[in-house]
């Protein structure tokens, strides 16, 4: 099956079987390296990508579902101005996720603060449950997201001026 989509804002075509999991498709047939091998059952949350700006566990997405969609991996996101807000928040709190979940947590934080410029701690923790890694405590995670959100609000204010 031929599947066309946007991968990190670039048009790509994949030829694969329709039910191949997206995480395998990306790791085997593209230059994506940010998807950490994990459970392949949707339990660990380390394979998160954004599909049409929404976080999805790529191990649970069959290839046919990405046809015509926009997929953003950490490789593409890390080059964006939006990642700067999250990177600065990690640095401000001197906390960084472990190498296994760094990409996934960063994409989740972006998703949270893109949809809600002032998320509550409950909203943050609920959204972050998709990633099971506990390398950062819940309290610190809330602080990081709140700080990234503050940086994002400032960026938007400056852009409007």
Secondary structure, DSSP 8 states (H G I E B T S, - for coil): -EEEEEETTEEEEEE--TT-BHHHHHHHHSS---S----SSSSS-TTEEEETTEEEEGGG-BGGGGTT-EEE-HHHHTTSHHHHHHHHHHHHTT----TTTHHHHHHHHHHHHHH-TT--HHHHHHHHTT----SS-HHHHHHHHHHHHHHHHHHHHHHH-
